[in-house]
Amino acid sequence: MTVVLPVPPLSHPLTSEAVLALASGGLRKSYGRHKRRFEAVRGVSLHIAPGEVLAFLGPNGAGKTTTIKMIAGLIRPDAGWVRIAGLDPHRQPEALQGVGAVLEGNRNLYWRLTALENLEYFGVLRQMPRKVARKRGLDLLEAFDLLDKRKEPVQKLSRGMQQKIAIAVALIHEPQLLLLDEPTLGLDVEAGETVKQLVRQVAASGCAILLTTHQLNVAEELSDRVAIIRSGQIVAEQKTQALIRQFSEHSAYHIEFEGTLDDNRRQLIESLGAAVNKQQIHYFPAESSLSPSATLYKLLSVLDPLPLVEVRQDRADLTDVFLQLVRND
């Protein structure tokens, strides 16, 4: 069963604040005074459409937490603006009714309450009638395959079940934006996969998700786009797979073949900038190379008609991209 969340109609272009679950522009925040003044966030702009997962990544101290607190209306920006489904959380408190949050470590659960009691309590806290909160809670527990655990105290449940309940609590009031912090941290493999599937399910229902995590493999797997912050500024914001492809453009190619190369073929291959090692060819494109794939095709034509065993490229992953962006100017 899928979780049903309200999705605003796409009656405007996706750049419209009315359509975006989250839009922010030029956010700035400083701490301290005079010589000790420190600018934690410097002109950060983010946007998330309904049903989209944006991974907001950065090293410790980069400005992630300050940015999220400004988005959530917890601290006022020195400059810039925030809109949640078109509303300003700093001037229109009702904007925060459109936000749900899952904090790392399940800090938004009461351990001695049952799963259903947690959902009822937080629903009422969100100004929902108790009967509505109970009905919504039961629907969420059924959707998350936890209906049989509804009377169990949270402290007796597994870590994976607790995380699923934490997500359910964040969704009890049908938010348009979910702030998701380290959703799989500390989970075993099976529980982690279950929670990741749940996150995909929530996004597919139309809820926008701002994901923060230091587990970059999880960010790569779940996100549609990535925004990387360093020293208070966004240094990259792009579709996740497009960003990875960009950093993989000049990665090495490896060709494995059967048979024996004669001297002429070996010389041709080396003249193309590749190295031969027994029945393997290794080609490392120079960053100045405009078309590494064109050279790859030339290498393959030199090998013709020798049988090919494997042709592969060393691909960057999000961890490689992240480290290059936060370490280099």
N, C-alpha and C positions, 0 to 999 in steps of 0.2 A: 504494500500500500504506500502511495506517495503522500508526502505532506502537502496540504493545499494552503498556499499563502496568497494573499491578494497581490496582484500585479497591476500597477497603474497602466492605463492604455497608452500605447505609443503614438500619441496624436501629434507629436512634435519631433523634429530631428533629434538625434541622440546627444547633440551638444546642448540641448535645452535643459536648464536647471529643473524644469517641471517634470522631465522624464527621468533624470538621473536620481538614483537612490541617494547618492552622495556627490556633492560638488564642493570644492574648496579652491580658493585662489589667493596666492600671495601671502600665505600665513607666516607670521614672524612672531618670535617670542624670545625675550632676553631676561636674564636673571642677574642680580647684583647691581652695583652702582659704580660709576666713575671708572677707575682703572680696573676694578674687579668685575666690570660688566661683561657678561658672557652671552653671546647670541646663540641660543640652542637650536632655533629653527629659523631658516633664512629663505623666505619666499617659496614655501612649499605649496604646490597646487596638485590636487588629486581629484579624480572622478571615477565613479563606479555606476554602471548601468544595472537595472534589475536583472537578476539571474547571472551576474558576472562575479567571478572570484578574482580579486586583486591581492596579490602577495606583496605586502609592504615590508621590505627587508632592509637590514642595516646592522652594522656592528653595535655593540653596547656604547651608549653615549652619543649616538649619531643624531638623535632627535626624534626617534620613533614614538616613544612614550609621550613626550610633550605634544607631538602632533596629534596623537590619538586622543589625548585629554582635551585638546582644543576642539576636535571634531565632536567629542561626546559632551561638550558644554561644561566640562569640569574646570577648565581655566580659560580665561579670556585671552585672545591673541592681542599682541601689541598692534598688529596691522593685519589686513586680509579679512577674508570672510569664509563662512561655512554655510552650506544649505543641505538639509536632509529632507529629501522629497520636496524641495522647494521652500522649506521653512528654516529660519535661523534659530539654532538651538540656544543662542546667547540672548535672544530677545523674545523668542516664542517657545516657552517651555513645552508646549504640546509637540514640538518637533521630536523631543526625546521619546515620545510614545512610539515613534517609528524605529527605535533602536533596541537591539538586543545584544547582550554581551556574554561571552564565555571566557572566564578568566583562567589562566594556567593554574593547575592545582585544585580545580573544582571549588574555588572559593565562593561560588555563588550557590552553594547548597547547604542545607542544615542536615547534619549527619544523623541526628536522632529521629528526624521526621521520616515518614515513608516516602516512596517515590511520588505517589499521588498527592500526599500532604504538601510536599515541596511545590508541586505544580499548582495546587489550589492556593497556597499561601502567596506565591509570587504573582499569580494571576490577580488575586484580590489587591495585592500591593500595587498592581498596575491599573487599579480602579475598574476591574472586571467584576461583574456580579458573581457571587460564589458558585451558583449553579452553572453559569457559563464557563467559569474557570475549570470546574470539575469536568464538564463535558469536553472541553478543549483538551484538558489534561489526559483524559481517557483516550481520546482520539490520537494524541501524540504518542502515548505509551503503546497503543496498538500499532501505530505506524512504525515505531522504532523496535517492535517485537519485544516489548517489556510489559505487556499487559498482565502477565502472570506474576510479575514482581511488584505490582502496584501497592501491596500492603507490607512490603519488606522495608525495614529501616535502611536508609541509604548506606550507613556504615557497614552493613552486612553484605553489600553487593560487591561484585568484582570491580576493578578499576575501569575496565572498559564500559561496564554498565553505568557506573557513576558518571563517566564522561558523556554517555548518551543522554542521561537524565539532565545533566548540566546544559546540553544543547537544547533539549526539550523545554527546560525552564526559560531559556533565552528566547524561545519561539512562542511561548504561551500567549503573548499578546499580539501575535501576527506582525512582527516588525518588518519593515522594508529593508533594513540594513542590519546585518549581524557582524559584530566585532568578535573575531575568533582568535584567541591567543593560545598558541602551542596545543592544538587539539589532540595530537597523538603522543605527546611527551610522556614517557614512563609506561606506555602501554606495550604489551607483548605483540608479536607479529599479527596474530589473529584479531585481537581487539583493535589494533591500529588500522587494519584493513577494513574492519567493520565501521569504524568511525569515519574513515576516508570515504567510504561508500555513502555514508549518511550525509556528509558534507556535500557530495555531488547531488544527492537527492534534494537537499534543501535548496541548493542553487538552481536546480532544474525546476523547482516550484516557483521561481521568480524572485527569491530573496537575494539581495546583493550581499556579498561577503568580503569584509576586509580582514585578510588573514595575516597574522604576524607569527613568525616561527624562526628558530635557528636551525631547524631540520630542513635543509634546502632541498633534499630529495622529495620531501612532502610538498613543499612549495611548488616544485617543478611539476609534480604529478597532479596537483589540484588546481593550480591557478590558470586563468585565461590570460592575465597580464601580470607584469612584475613592475614594481616601482622600488628602486634602490636608493636609499638615502645615506649620505656620508657628510659628516661635519655640518649637519643642518640643512643640506641642499640635496635635491633630487639629482642624481647623476645618470640615471637611466630610467625610462618608463616606456615599455614596449610590450607587445604580445610575447608571451613566454617563449614559445617555440621559435619565433622570428629572431628574438634576441640570442638564443642559443645557436641558431644557424649562422647568425652574423659572426659570432666568435668561433665558429667551426670552419669558417671559410678557408682558412689557410692551414688546416690541420693536415697531418701526414696521411698519405694513401699507402696501402700495403696490398701487393698483388702476389698471390701464390699460384704457381703453375706447375705443370708436369712436363718432363722432357729436358732436353739439354740446349743451352744457348750456344750458338757459334760466336766467334770473335766479332764478326761484323754487327750482329744484333747487340751484343754486349756493349760495343762502342757507341752504337746509336742510342741505346738506353742511357748510357752515362752522359752523352752529349745533351740529353734532355734534362739533365740535372738530377737523375735518379741513381740509386745505388743498388747493385746486385749482390745478393748473398745466397749462394747455392740456388735454390729454386724459389727465391723470394725477391721481389723488387720493392724498394722503399723510396717513396717520392715525397719530399718535404717542400711544398710550394713556398716561394719567397713572398713576403708581404707585398712586394711590388708587382707580383704577378697578377695580371688582369683577369686571366681565365685559367685557373688550375685544372679545371675539368677538360679543357682543350688539350693540355699536355697529357692528361690521363688517357684520353682517347688515342693520342699518338703512341703512347707506351703500349696500349693494347693492340694497336695495329702492327707494331714491331713484333709482338709475340705471336700473332696469327700465323699458322693455325695450331700452335701448341695448346693443349687443353688447359683451361683455367680451373683452379680449385676454389679460389676465393678472391674477391676484390672488396676491400673495406676501407673506411676512412675513420681515423681517430676523431670522435665527436666530442666537443666540449659538453659539459653538463652545467646546470645552474650554479653548482659550487665553483667550477672553474671561472665562470662569468663573474660571479659575485666577488671572488678573491681578486680578480684582475681589476675590477671597478673600484673596490674599496682600498686597494693597495697602491694603485698607480694614479698619477695626476691625469 
